[in-house]
Amino acid sequence: MSAPAAPVASPADPTTLSGIPVKREYDERDLQGRDLLAELGRPGQFPFTRGLKSSGYRISPWTMRMFAGHKTAKETNERFKYLLAHGETGLSTAFDLPTLMGLDSDDPRSLGEVGREGVAVDSLADMEILFSGIDLAKVSTSMTINLPAPIVLCMYLAVARKQGVPFKRLRGTCQTDILKEYIAQNEYLYPPEPSMRLVLDAIEHCVREVPRFYPISISGYHIREAGADAVQELAFTLADGRDYVERLVKRGLAVDDFASQLSFFFDVHNDFFEEIAKLRAARSIWAKLMRGEFGAKREISWMLPMHCQTAGVSLTAQQPLNNLARVAFQAMAAALGGTQSLHTNSFDEALALPTDEAVMLALRTQQVLALETGITDTPDPFGGSYYLESLTAEVERRAVGLMTRVRELGGVIPALEKGFFHREIAETAYRFEIDLSAKRRRIVGVNLHETGHAPPPILKIDHAVERRQVRALKTLRRERDNGKVHAALGRLSEAASGPANLMPLILEAVEVYATVGEVTNALKDVFGEYPVFGA
């Protein structure tokens, strides 16, 4: 008797968030012809689909980072210490919008935004307060910032120097991924090429001076939050990564000298199995790319270390307590996908900056997962699953196809200039909204099971925060040695016209208390500005 035909997807079958059809049933026929051990290896083996370490989380769980930043450096320092005291294992710094845009708090364009979406950092004085009482030799610090990332990174190095901590002992990550700003978030200022120069300067400087620090976190998170699906997030992120590697190699750096200092940042959304598959596929694609295309020889150069964050865009202002459940299963997907570091969103973030109680619940979510559920007992517990292995292979196939399309367009920057990324993401976001309106996609409390419950109390930022920050900045400008500041900024502008690595000169400027805005403007005078896409 012949075996029954394998179930096939029909037009009525559901799909993942990326539109991948999901069959009713998966079995051994879906893996026919595949030798999974040869194809995937074991955990800790090339191509690392099953995880970077053979032990998984058995020895220690992922780093638990709670994104923190609000008001001034003093309040954020207090939040840092609060989280560290309750079991957080790594700091993650959120900066306010003016800082993200390279503006000082007293810039007219900063009005109404100081300290609202993160912490206001104008100068080294703020950075000193931000990490007061925190030994930088003992913590791993992530800083989510891009346009002025080299400036803020230099401020962090300056704080370490003041603490007497050698640069070689510093651990952490600075996001510094300017390509995804042009693709998704629009927090850029300079044209792409000088922006890329600053990114490469930061990476090169850290490779030589700060070897345990990740100077870049190549980020899919913001691409996903802008409306991309999982396949687009993966493809566009790894295409960006390939571009950075190509440029560093052209600078004369050996790939094995810098590859281990590249890190990645992914969103973890609502489609539980697709998100696990995406993270597994990310490691596989990158390992093959680094070994095959770039000829990396060291095993560590093939690895893709990642930080994950639960999906901010999935949080709802309606029935916000439902977000506790969403965050929990998204966090579990990140862990089952093999992340090295994780941030869990707070349930009230669709309303405002999170309260202490909400942050605590988000941290406790990670701790419950790590300590109570058993998911850390064995690496890659879904490895070999008919469904998950089929889905991982399909996500990888589709992502590689999109990466090939970017190459055919001439690379990331030519594809940007042709509007490719913006069109792709806009079309996906539009389709999702149409599906939501038609209830082909369902969100509990939004288009299904709606109720009229009032939202919980939220954290509010008083206007006095901005006034205090501006007063402190004006005092700094009066009391610092302005002759040294102007001289340092002049040397930086002069060097920006040539080929030198600018990091030592940025560090010199921030150490004499030049502000974020002043350093940004000194470079803008040389590099110029780039218009916002579509403007």
LUMTILUM-807145 format. One record per residue (C-alpha): residue number from 0; residue in three letters; chain; x, y, z. Coordinates in Angstrom, 2 decimals. Each point is the difference from the previous one (the first is absolute). Example, Ala and Ser with C-alpha at 12.3 -4.5 7.8 and 13.67 -1.06 7.14 Angstrom:
2
   pos   code   unit      east     north        up
     0    ALA      A     12.30     -4.50      7.80
     1    SER      A      1.37      3.44     -0.66
***
This chain:
535
   pos   code   unit      east     north        up
     0    MET      A      0.00      0.00      0.00
     1    SER      A      1.36      3.38     -0.95
     2    ALA      A      0.40      2.73      2.63
     3    PRO      A     -2.69      2.67      0.04
     4    ALA      A      0.90      3.27     -1.66
     5    ALA      A      1.54      2.62      2.27
     6    PRO      A     -2.42      2.76      1.00
     7    VAL      A      0.49      3.07     -2.17
     8    ALA      A     -0.86      3.60      0.68
     9    SER      A     -3.20      1.31     -1.52
    10    PRO      A     -1.12      3.60     -0.52
    11    ALA      A     -2.07     -0.30      3.18
    12    ASP      A      2.98     -1.02      2.13
    13    PRO      A      1.42      2.55      2.46
    14    THR      A      3.34      1.68     -0.59
    15    THR      A      2.78      1.32      2.18
    16    LEU      A      0.35      3.76      0.38
    17    SER      A      2.38     -0.14     -2.99
    18    GLY      A     -2.64     -1.69     -2.13
    19    ILE      A      1.58     -3.47      0.09
    20    PRO      A     -2.83     -2.56     -0.36
    21    VAL      A     -0.45     -2.30      3.00
    22    LYS      A     -1.23     -3.51     -0.77
    23    ARG      A     -2.42     -1.79      2.27
    24    GLU      A      2.53     -2.73      0.75
    25    TYR      A      3.74     -0.59     -0.32
    26    ASP      A      1.76     -3.36      0.07
    27    GLU      A      3.17     -1.80     -1.08
    28    ARG      A     -0.78      0.61     -3.67
    29    ASP      A      0.62      3.71      0.52
    30    LEU      A      3.60     -0.82      0.90
    31    GLN      A      0.46     -2.63     -2.69
    32    GLY      A      3.42      0.15     -1.61
    33    ARG      A      1.46      2.14      2.77
    34    ASP      A      2.76     -1.21      2.32
    35    LEU      A     -0.63      2.37      2.90
    36    LEU      A      3.16     -0.92      1.90
    37    ALA      A      2.17      0.73     -3.03
    38    GLU      A     -1.99      3.09     -0.98
    39    LEU      A     -0.45      1.63      3.40
    40    GLY      A      2.76     -1.50      2.11
    41    ARG      A     -0.40     -0.29      3.72
    42    PRO      A     -0.44      3.00      2.31
    43    GLY      A      3.27      1.92      0.00
    44    GLN      A      1.00     -1.28     -3.45
    45    PHE      A      0.02      1.64     -3.45
    46    PRO      A     -2.34      1.39     -1.31
    47    PHE      A     -1.27      0.64      3.58
    48    THR      A     -3.66     -0.35     -0.98
    49    ARG      A     -0.49     -1.85      3.29
    50    GLY      A      1.81      2.60      2.14
    51    LEU      A      3.42      1.48      0.59
    52    LYS      A      0.89     -2.18      3.01
    53    SER      A     -0.18     -3.75      0.43
    54    SER      A     -1.21      0.55      3.57
    55    GLY      A     -2.76      2.45     -0.94
    56    TYR      A     -1.17      1.69      3.21
    57    ARG      A      0.86     -2.87      2.35
    58    ILE      A      2.98      1.81      1.51
    59    SER      A     -1.52      3.47      0.01
    60    PRO      A     -3.10      1.56     -1.60
    61    TRP      A     -0.03      2.87     -2.44
    62    THR      A      0.96      3.51      1.15
    63    MET      A     -3.08      1.74      1.35
    64    ARG      A     -0.08      3.64     -1.09
    65    MET      A     -2.84      2.39      0.74
    66    PHE      A     -0.06      3.04     -2.27
    67    ALA      A      0.21      2.96      2.40
    68    GLY      A      0.18      3.73     -0.45
    69    HIS      A     -2.23      2.88      1.00
    70    LYS      A      0.28      3.58      1.18
    71    THR      A      3.56      0.91      0.96
    72    ALA      A      3.14     -2.04      0.58
    73    LYS      A     -0.68      0.04      3.76
    74    GLU      A     -3.43     -1.65     -0.30
    75    THR      A      1.28     -2.56     -2.49
    76    ASN      A      2.95     -0.83      2.23
    77    GLU      A     -2.52     -0.74      2.74
    78    ARG      A     -1.98     -2.27     -2.38
    79    PHE      A      3.24     -1.81     -0.95
    80    LYS      A      0.81     -0.69      3.64
    81    TYR      A     -3.59     -1.10      0.68
    82    LEU      A      0.16     -2.55     -2.81
    83    LEU      A      3.46     -1.26      0.93
    84    ALA      A     -1.18     -0.49      3.57
    85    HIS      A     -2.90     -2.15     -1.24
    86    GLY      A      2.00     -2.37     -2.20
    87    GLU      A      0.64      1.77     -3.30
    88    THR      A      3.27     -1.25     -1.45
    89    GLY      A      0.73      2.70     -2.59
    90    LEU      A     -0.85      3.68     -0.44
    91    SER      A     -1.84      1.30     -3.07
    92    THR      A     -0.13      3.75     -0.54
    93    ALA      A     -2.83      1.88     -1.71
    94    PHE      A      0.78      3.57     -1.06
    95    ASP      A     -2.53      2.77     -0.59
    96    LEU      A     -0.83      1.22     -3.50
    97    PRO      A      2.24      3.11      0.05
    98    THR      A      3.01     -2.10      0.99
    99    LEU      A     -0.86     -2.58     -2.69
   100    MET      A     -0.06      2.81     -2.56
   101    GLY      A      3.29      1.54      1.15
   102    LEU      A     -1.72      3.05      1.54
   103    ASP      A      0.73      1.67      3.32
   104    SER      A     -2.84      0.46      2.48
   105    ASP      A     -0.02      3.78     -0.46
   106    ASP      A     -0.30     -0.22     -3.79
   107    PRO      A     -3.38      1.49     -1.05
   108    ARG      A     -0.75     -3.25     -1.87
   109    SER      A      0.21     -1.90      3.30
   110    LEU      A     -2.86      1.90      1.61
   111    GLY      A     -2.53     -2.35      1.58
   112    GLU      A      2.08     -3.15     -0.60
   113    VAL      A      2.74      0.16      2.63
   114    GLY      A     -0.02     -3.09      2.22
   115    ARG      A     -3.30     -1.28     -1.40
   116    GLU      A      0.91     -3.08     -2.05
   117    GLY      A      3.23     -0.74      1.83
   118    VAL      A      2.76      1.66      1.93
   119    ALA      A      1.39      3.41     -1.00
   120    VAL      A      3.78     -0.10     -0.49
   121    ASP      A      1.62      3.23     -1.12
   122    SER      A      3.58     -0.44      1.16
   123    LEU      A      2.50     -2.11      1.89
   124    ALA      A     -1.37      1.56      3.19
   125    ASP      A     -3.33     -1.78     -0.61
   126    MET      A      1.75     -3.27     -0.82
   127    GLU      A      1.97      0.21      3.24
   128    ILE      A     -3.26      0.35      1.95
   129    LEU      A     -1.67     -2.76     -2.05
   130    PHE      A      2.59     -2.56      1.12
   131    SER      A      0.77      1.43      3.43
   132    GLY      A      0.52     -2.81      2.50
   133    ILE      A     -0.02     -2.64     -2.75
   134    ASP      A      3.33     -1.74     -0.63
   135    LEU      A      0.39     -0.20     -3.78
   136    ALA      A      2.45     -2.87      0.44
   137    LYS      A     -2.81     -2.13      1.45
   138    VAL      A     -3.01      0.76     -2.23
   139    SER      A     -0.81     -0.49     -3.65
   140    THR      A     -1.62      3.13     -1.42
   141    SER      A     -2.09      0.31     -3.13
   142    MET      A     -0.62      3.44     -1.51
   143    THR      A     -2.76      0.39     -2.57
   144    ILE      A      1.18      2.92     -2.09
   145    ASN      A      1.08      0.45     -3.61
   146    LEU      A      0.55      3.44     -1.52
   147    PRO      A      2.18      1.28      2.90
   148    ALA      A      1.10     -3.51      1.05
   149    PRO      A      3.74      0.72     -0.39
   150    ILE      A     -0.41      3.04      2.27
   151    VAL      A     -1.92     -1.85      2.71
   152    LEU      A      2.38     -2.97     -0.22
   153    CYS      A      2.92      2.38      0.55
   154    MET      A     -1.80      1.42      3.04
   155    TYR      A     -0.32     -3.54      1.37
   156    LEU      A      3.72     -0.55     -0.58
   157    ALA      A      0.73      3.28      1.76
   158    VAL      A     -2.04     -1.10      3.04
   159    ALA      A      1.93     -3.29      0.06
   160    ARG      A      3.28      1.92     -0.10
   161    LYS      A     -1.14      2.17      2.91
   162    GLN      A     -0.94     -3.15      1.94
   163    GLY      A      3.43     -1.48     -0.73
   164    VAL      A     -1.51     -2.87     -2.03
   165    PRO      A      2.23     -1.09     -2.92
   166    PHE      A     -1.80      0.06     -3.34
   167    LYS      A      0.93     -3.66     -0.49
   168    ARG      A     -2.29     -0.94      2.91
   169    LEU      A     -3.11      1.75     -1.27
   170    ARG      A     -2.91     -2.18     -1.13
   171    GLY      A     -3.19      1.05     -1.73
   172    THR      A     -1.47      1.19     -3.28
   173    CYS      A     -0.58      3.28     -1.79
   174    GLN      A     -2.62     -0.25     -2.72
   175    THR      A      1.73      2.27     -2.58
   176    ASP      A     -1.98     -1.55     -2.90
   177    ILE      A     -0.61      2.96     -2.29
   178    LEU      A     -1.17     -2.04     -3.00
   179    LYS      A     -3.22     -1.05      1.71
   180    GLU      A     -0.64      3.66      0.80
   181    TYR      A     -0.16      0.76     -3.72
   182    ILE      A     -2.16     -3.11     -0.51
   183    ALA      A     -2.47      0.35      2.84
   184    GLN      A      0.42      2.56      2.76
   185    ASN      A      1.23      3.22     -1.64
   186    GLU      A      2.21      1.06      2.93
   187    TYR      A      2.91      1.09     -2.18
   188    LEU      A      1.57      3.31     -0.99
   189    TYR      A      2.98     -0.43     -2.30
   190    PRO      A      0.00     -1.56     -3.49
   191    PRO      A      0.47     -3.79     -0.01
   192    GLU      A      3.71     -0.12     -0.88
   193    PRO      A      1.31      2.29      2.80
   194    SER      A     -2.44     -1.69      2.37
   195    MET      A      1.49     -3.36     -0.95
   196    ARG      A      3.48      1.41      0.54
   197    LEU      A     -0.87      0.82      3.61
   198    VAL      A     -1.40     -3.51      0.57
   199    LEU      A      3.12     -1.61     -1.44
   200    ASP      A      2.23      2.33      2.04
   201    ALA      A     -1.77     -1.14      3.18
   202    ILE      A      0.31     -3.67     -0.89
   203    GLU      A      3.66      0.30     -0.96
   204    HIS      A      0.79      1.94      3.18
   205    CYS      A     -1.67     -2.58      2.23
   206    VAL      A      1.71     -2.90     -1.78
   207    ARG      A      3.33      1.61      0.93
   208    GLU      A     -0.80      1.54      3.39
   209    VAL      A     -3.17     -1.55      1.48
   210    PRO      A      0.17     -3.68     -1.04
   211    ARG      A     -2.79     -1.36      2.27
   212    PHE      A     -2.55      2.61     -1.09
   213    TYR      A     -2.45     -0.31     -2.91
   214    PRO      A      0.28      3.37     -1.82
   215    ILE      A     -3.02     -0.79     -2.20
   216    SER      A     -3.30     -1.80      0.40
   217    ILE      A     -1.31     -0.59     -3.52
   218    SER      A     -3.67      0.49      0.59
   219    GLY      A     -3.09     -1.57     -1.46
   220    TYR      A     -2.14      1.10      2.91
   221    HIS      A     -0.85      3.44     -1.37
   222    ILE      A     -0.51     -1.38     -3.51
   223    ARG      A     -2.62     -2.38      1.44
   224    GLU      A     -1.60      2.73      2.10
   225    ALA      A     -0.33      2.13     -3.15
   226    GLY      A     -2.26     -2.66     -1.54
   227    ALA      A      2.28     -2.67     -1.50
   228    ASP      A     -0.79     -3.67      0.42
   229    ALA      A      2.40     -2.58      1.47
   230    VAL      A      1.59     -0.94     -3.33
   231    GLN      A      0.58      3.64     -0.97
   232    GLU      A      1.40      0.79      3.45
   233    LEU      A      2.46     -2.88     -0.32
   234    ALA      A      0.99      0.68     -3.60
   235    PHE      A      0.47      3.76      0.33
   236    THR      A      1.93     -0.34      3.27
   237    LEU      A      2.44     -2.55     -1.39
   238    ALA      A      0.35      2.02     -3.22
   239    ASP      A      1.06      2.94      2.18
   240    GLY      A      2.44     -2.28      1.82
   241    ARG      A      1.52     -1.14     -3.27
   242    ASP      A      0.46      3.66     -1.05
   243    TYR      A      1.86      0.86      3.22
   244    VAL      A      2.27     -3.04     -0.40
   245    GLU      A      0.77      0.84     -3.63
   246    ARG      A      0.94      3.56      0.91
   247    LEU      A      2.18     -1.03      2.92
   248    VAL      A      1.86     -2.45     -2.21
   249    LYS      A      0.50      2.77     -2.59
   250    ARG      A      1.50      2.11      2.80
   251    GLY      A      2.67     -2.65      0.35
   252    LEU      A     -1.28     -1.77      3.11
   253    ALA      A      0.25     -3.79     -0.01
   254    VAL      A     -3.46     -1.52      0.44
   255    ASP      A      1.16     -2.23      2.85
   256    ASP      A      1.29      3.05      1.88
   257    PHE      A     -3.40      1.71      0.25
   258    ALA      A     -2.76     -2.56     -0.65
   259    SER      A     -0.30     -1.04      3.64
   260    GLN      A     -0.87      3.61      0.96
   261    LEU      A     -3.08      0.17     -2.22
   262    SER      A     -3.31     -0.62      1.75
   263    PHE      A     -3.64     -0.03     -1.09
   264    PHE      A     -3.35      1.12      1.38
   265    PHE      A     -3.35     -1.58     -0.89
   266    ASP      A     -3.65      0.58      0.74
   267    VAL      A     -2.05     -2.90      1.36
   268    HIS      A     -3.60      0.28     -1.14
   269    ASN      A     -3.23     -1.91      0.52
   270    ASP      A      0.40     -2.95     -2.37
   271    PHE      A      1.67     -2.33      2.51
   272    PHE      A      1.44     -2.65     -2.32
   273    GLU      A      0.95      2.38     -2.79
   274    GLU      A      2.04      2.10      2.44
   275    ILE      A      1.92     -3.07      1.21
   276    ALA      A      0.59     -1.01     -3.61
   277    LYS      A      1.20      3.53     -0.87
   278    LEU      A      2.65      0.04      2.73
   279    ARG      A      1.23     -3.48     -0.95
   280    ALA      A      0.13      0.98     -3.68
   281    ALA      A      1.89      3.22      0.84
   282    ARG      A      2.92     -1.95      1.44
   283    SER      A      0.04     -2.42     -2.91
   284    ILE      A      0.02      2.69     -2.71
   285    TRP      A      2.68      2.05      1.75
   286    ALA      A      2.29     -2.97      0.66
   287    LYS      A     -0.12     -1.05     -3.65
   288    LEU      A      0.54      3.58     -1.14
   289    MET      A      3.01      0.61      2.22
   290    ARG      A      1.70     -3.31     -0.77
   291    GLY      A     -0.96     -0.30     -3.65
   292    GLU      A     -0.08      3.56     -1.35
   293    PHE      A      2.53      1.74      2.24
   294    GLY      A      2.30     -2.94      0.71
   295    ALA      A      0.05      0.41      3.77
   296    LYS      A      2.15     -2.72      1.57
   297    ARG      A     -0.78      0.29      3.71
   298    GLU      A     -3.08     -1.74      1.31
   299    ILE      A     -0.95      3.03      2.09
   300    SER      A     -0.06      2.07     -3.21
   301    TRP      A     -2.84     -2.16     -1.34
   302    MET      A     -2.19      0.56      3.05
   303    LEU      A     -2.89      2.46      0.17
   304    PRO      A     -0.44      1.24      3.59
   305    MET      A     -3.39      1.60      0.49
   306    HIS      A     -2.03      2.15      2.35
   307    CYS      A     -3.78     -0.28     -0.25
   308    GLN      A     -2.81      2.22      1.16
   309    THR      A     -3.66     -0.83      0.15
   310    ALA      A     -2.09      1.84     -2.59
   311    GLY      A     -0.88      3.52      1.04
   312    VAL      A     -2.36      0.33     -2.95
   313    SER      A     -2.02     -2.99      1.26
   314    LEU      A     -0.85      1.73      3.28
   315    THR      A     -3.52      1.38      0.23
   316    ALA      A     -1.32      3.02      1.84
   317    GLN      A     -3.34     -1.82      0.17
   318    GLN      A     -0.07     -2.50      2.88
   319    PRO      A      3.72      0.56      0.70
   320    LEU      A      0.20     -2.84      2.53
   321    ASN      A     -0.35     -2.36     -2.97
   322    ASN      A      3.52      1.12     -0.91
   323    LEU      A      1.36     -2.03      2.92
   324    ALA      A     -1.03     -3.17     -1.83
   325    ARG      A      1.34      1.24     -3.34
   326    VAL      A      3.37      0.90      1.48
   327    ALA      A      0.27     -3.35      1.78
   328    PHE      A     -0.45     -2.14     -3.11
   329    GLN      A      2.15      2.31     -2.12
   330    ALA      A      2.75     -0.29      2.61
   331    MET      A     -0.35     -3.77     -0.02
   332    ALA      A      0.36     -0.01     -3.79
   333    ALA      A      3.21      2.06      0.32
   334    ALA      A      1.41     -2.46      2.52
   335    LEU      A     -1.00     -3.04     -2.06
   336    GLY      A      1.55      1.72     -3.02
   337    GLY      A      3.31      0.27      1.86
   338    THR      A      0.46      3.69      0.76
   339    GLN      A      3.03      1.13      2.02
   340    SER      A     -1.73      3.01      1.54
   341    LEU      A     -3.63      1.01      0.48
   342    HIS      A     -2.13      3.00      0.83
   343    THR      A     -3.63     -0.50      0.93
   344    ASN      A     -2.34      2.93     -0.57
   345    SER      A     -2.17      1.30      2.80
   346    PHE      A     -3.75     -0.41     -0.29
   347    ASP      A     -0.71      3.76      0.17
   348    GLU      A      2.43      1.14     -2.73
   349    ALA      A     -2.78      0.56     -2.54
   350    LEU      A     -1.16      2.78      2.35
   351    ALA      A      3.19      1.61      1.31
   352    LEU      A      3.43     -0.71      1.40
   353    PRO      A     -0.27     -3.03      2.30
   354    THR      A     -0.63      0.32      3.72
   355    ASP      A      2.23     -1.74      2.54
   356    GLU      A     -2.66     -2.66      0.55
   357    ALA      A     -0.31     -0.72     -3.72
   358    VAL      A      3.78     -0.24     -0.43
   359    MET      A      0.20     -2.38      2.94
   360    LEU      A     -2.67     -2.26     -1.52
   361    ALA      A      1.87     -0.01     -3.30
   362    LEU      A      3.24     -1.00      1.71
   363    ARG      A     -1.79     -2.66      2.08
   364    THR      A     -1.38     -1.43     -3.27
   365    GLN      A      3.54     -0.80     -1.12
   366    GLN      A      0.94     -1.39      3.38
   367    VAL      A     -3.04     -2.30      0.09
   368    LEU      A      0.83     -1.27     -3.48
   369    ALA      A      3.64     -0.63      0.87
   370    LEU      A     -0.54     -1.54      3.44
   371    GLU      A     -3.41     -1.69      0.01
   372    THR      A     -1.00     -1.26     -3.44
   373    GLY      A      2.77     -2.47     -0.89
   374    ILE      A      0.72      1.63     -3.38
   375    THR      A      3.67      0.43      1.00
   376    ASP      A      0.51     -3.72      0.66
   377    THR      A      0.96     -0.93     -3.57
   378    PRO      A      1.15      2.06     -2.99
   379    ASP      A     -2.32      0.32     -2.99
   380    PRO      A     -2.84     -2.14      1.41
   381    PHE      A     -2.01      0.34     -3.25
   382    GLY      A      2.92     -1.24     -2.12
   383    GLY      A     -1.23     -2.73     -2.32
   384    SER      A     -3.63      1.13      0.15
   385    TYR      A     -1.69     -0.70     -3.33
   386    TYR      A     -1.71      3.38      0.04
   387    LEU      A      2.80      2.13      1.41
   388    GLU      A      2.72     -1.43     -2.23
   389    SER      A     -2.21      0.47     -3.06
   390    LEU      A     -0.81      3.55      1.07
   391    THR      A      3.66      0.84      0.75
   392    ALA      A      1.04     -1.19     -3.46
   393    GLU      A     -2.76      2.03     -1.66
   394    VAL      A      0.83      3.17      1.93
   395    GLU      A      3.67     -0.44     -0.95
   396    ARG      A     -0.86     -0.60     -3.66
   397    ARG      A     -2.19      3.09     -0.24
   398    ALA      A      2.45      2.21      1.91
   399    VAL      A      2.93     -1.03     -2.20
   400    GLY      A     -2.14      0.81     -3.04
   401    LEU      A     -0.66      3.52      1.29
   402    MET      A      3.70      0.48      0.80
   403    THR      A      0.79     -0.99     -3.58
   404    ARG      A     -2.47      2.63     -1.21
   405    VAL      A      1.84      2.67      2.02
   406    ARG      A      3.29     -1.06     -1.63
   407    GLU      A     -1.58      0.17     -3.44
   408    LEU      A     -0.98      3.60      0.72
   409    GLY      A      3.66      0.82      0.68
   410    GLY      A      0.10     -0.42      3.79
   411    VAL      A     -1.68      1.64      2.97
   412    ILE      A      0.62      3.68     -0.77
   413    PRO      A     -0.97     -0.22     -3.71
   414    ALA      A     -3.12     -1.95      1.06
   415    LEU      A     -0.75      2.75      2.52
   416    GLU      A      0.35      2.70     -2.61
   417    LYS      A     -2.40     -1.91     -2.26
   418    GLY      A     -2.59     -0.18      2.78
   419    PHE      A      0.03     -3.81      0.09
   420    PHE      A     -0.08     -0.48      3.77
   421    HIS      A     -2.67      2.63      0.59
   422    ARG      A     -2.29     -1.48     -2.66
   423    GLU      A      0.41     -3.53      1.30
   424    ILE      A     -0.70      0.95      3.62
   425    ALA      A     -2.91      2.33     -0.88
   426    GLU      A     -1.71     -2.71     -2.06
   427    THR      A      0.35     -2.54      2.81
   428    ALA      A     -1.30      2.43      2.62
   429    TYR      A     -2.96      0.85     -2.25
   430    ARG      A     -0.89     -3.67     -0.52
   431    PHE      A      0.11     -0.59      3.76
   432    GLU      A     -2.39      2.89      0.66
   433    ILE      A     -2.39     -1.28     -2.67
   434    ASP      A      0.09     -3.48      1.56
   435    LEU      A     -0.61      1.55      3.41
   436    SER      A     -3.03      1.94     -1.23
   437    ALA      A     -1.40     -3.17     -1.60
   438    LYS      A      0.78     -2.00      3.17
   439    ARG      A      2.22     -2.37     -1.92
   440    ARG      A      2.51      1.05      2.68
   441    ARG      A     -1.45      0.12      3.48
   442    ILE      A      1.22      2.02      2.98
   443    VAL      A     -1.77     -0.66      3.27
   444    GLY      A     -1.41      3.21      1.42
   445    VAL      A      0.45      1.91     -3.26
   446    ASN      A     -2.12     -1.67     -2.69
   447    LEU      A     -1.22     -2.91      2.12
   448    HIS      A     -1.38     -0.23      3.56
   449    GLU      A      0.05      3.77      0.47
   450    THR      A     -0.96      1.46      3.38
   451    GLY      A     -0.06      3.47      1.47
   452    HIS      A      2.35     -0.41      2.95
   453    ALA      A      1.95      3.11      1.03
   454    PRO      A      3.81     -0.11     -0.45
   455    PRO      A      2.27     -0.31      3.05
   456    PRO      A      1.90      2.96      1.51
   457    ILE      A      2.88      1.18     -2.19
   458    LEU      A      3.34      1.68      0.55
   459    LYS      A     -0.12      3.71     -0.87
   460    ILE      A      2.97      2.24     -0.77
   461    ASP      A     -0.30      3.45      1.57
   462    HIS      A      1.10      3.07     -1.99
   463    ALA      A      2.33      0.81      2.90
   464    VAL      A      2.27     -2.83     -1.22
   465    GLU      A      0.79      1.94     -3.16
   466    ARG      A      0.57      3.24      1.88
   467    ARG      A      2.45     -1.69      2.40
   468    GLN      A      1.91     -1.62     -2.84
   469    VAL      A      0.30      3.26     -1.93
   470    ARG      A      1.19      1.86      3.12
   471    ALA      A      2.67     -2.62      0.64
   472    LEU      A      1.18      0.23     -3.61
   473    LYS      A      0.30      3.80      0.13
   474    THR      A      1.98     -0.29      3.25
   475    LEU      A      2.34     -2.51     -1.64
   476    ARG      A      0.66      2.35     -2.90
   477    ARG      A      0.90      2.83      2.39
   478    GLU      A      2.29     -2.07      2.22
   479    ARG      A      1.94     -2.17     -2.49
   480    ASP      A      3.16      1.17     -1.80
   481    ASN      A     -1.60      1.26     -3.20
   482    GLY      A      3.40      0.66     -1.59
   483    LYS      A      0.80     -3.71      0.20
   484    VAL      A     -3.45     -0.88     -1.31
   485    HIS      A      0.29      2.24     -3.07
   486    ALA      A      3.54     -1.23     -0.72
   487    ALA      A     -1.08     -3.65      0.22
   488    LEU      A     -3.00      0.58     -2.26
   489    GLY      A      2.22      1.80     -2.50
   490    ARG      A      2.43     -2.93     -0.14
   491    LEU      A     -2.94     -2.37     -0.49
   492    SER      A     -1.45      2.01     -2.90
   493    GLU      A      3.41      0.22     -1.64
   494    ALA      A      0.55     -3.75      0.31
   495    ALA      A     -3.49     -0.73     -1.37
   496    SER      A      1.16      1.47     -3.31
   497    GLY      A      2.68     -2.68     -0.24
   498    PRO      A      0.19     -3.80      0.38
   499    ALA      A      0.98     -0.29      3.68
   500    ASN      A     -2.00     -2.09      2.47
   501    LEU      A     -2.05      2.59      1.89
   502    MET      A     -0.56     -1.92      3.23
   503    PRO      A      3.12      1.27      1.84
   504    LEU      A     -0.95      3.59     -0.85
   505    ILE      A     -3.63     -0.49      1.07
   506    LEU      A      1.28     -1.47      3.28
   507    GLU      A      2.26      3.02      0.46
   508    ALA      A     -2.94      2.36     -0.55
   509    VAL      A     -2.41     -1.70      2.40
   510    GLU      A      2.68     -0.22      2.71
   511    VAL      A      0.14      3.81      0.09
   512    TYR      A     -3.85     -0.02      0.21
   513    ALA      A     -0.95      0.83     -3.56
   514    THR      A     -3.68     -0.83     -0.32
   515    VAL      A     -1.76     -2.51     -2.24
   516    GLY      A     -1.44      2.85     -2.07
   517    GLU      A      3.32      1.80     -0.34
   518    VAL      A      1.85     -3.10     -1.22
   519    THR      A     -2.87     -0.87     -2.36
   520    ASN      A      0.03      3.50     -1.48
   521    ALA      A      3.79      0.01     -0.39
   522    LEU      A     -0.35     -3.07     -2.21
   523    LYS      A     -3.08      1.34     -1.78
   524    ASP      A      2.01      3.03     -1.11
   525    VAL      A      2.21     -2.43     -1.95
   526    PHE      A     -2.37     -2.81     -0.93
   527    GLY      A     -3.18      1.95     -0.73
   528    GLU      A     -3.59     -1.21      0.43
   529    TYR      A     -2.09     -2.66     -1.72
   530    PRO      A     -3.73      0.45     -0.60
   531    VAL      A     -2.58     -2.27      1.62
   532    PHE      A     -1.22     -2.59     -2.50
   533    GLY      A     -3.10      1.23     -1.82
   534    ALA      A      0.38      3.60      1.22
***
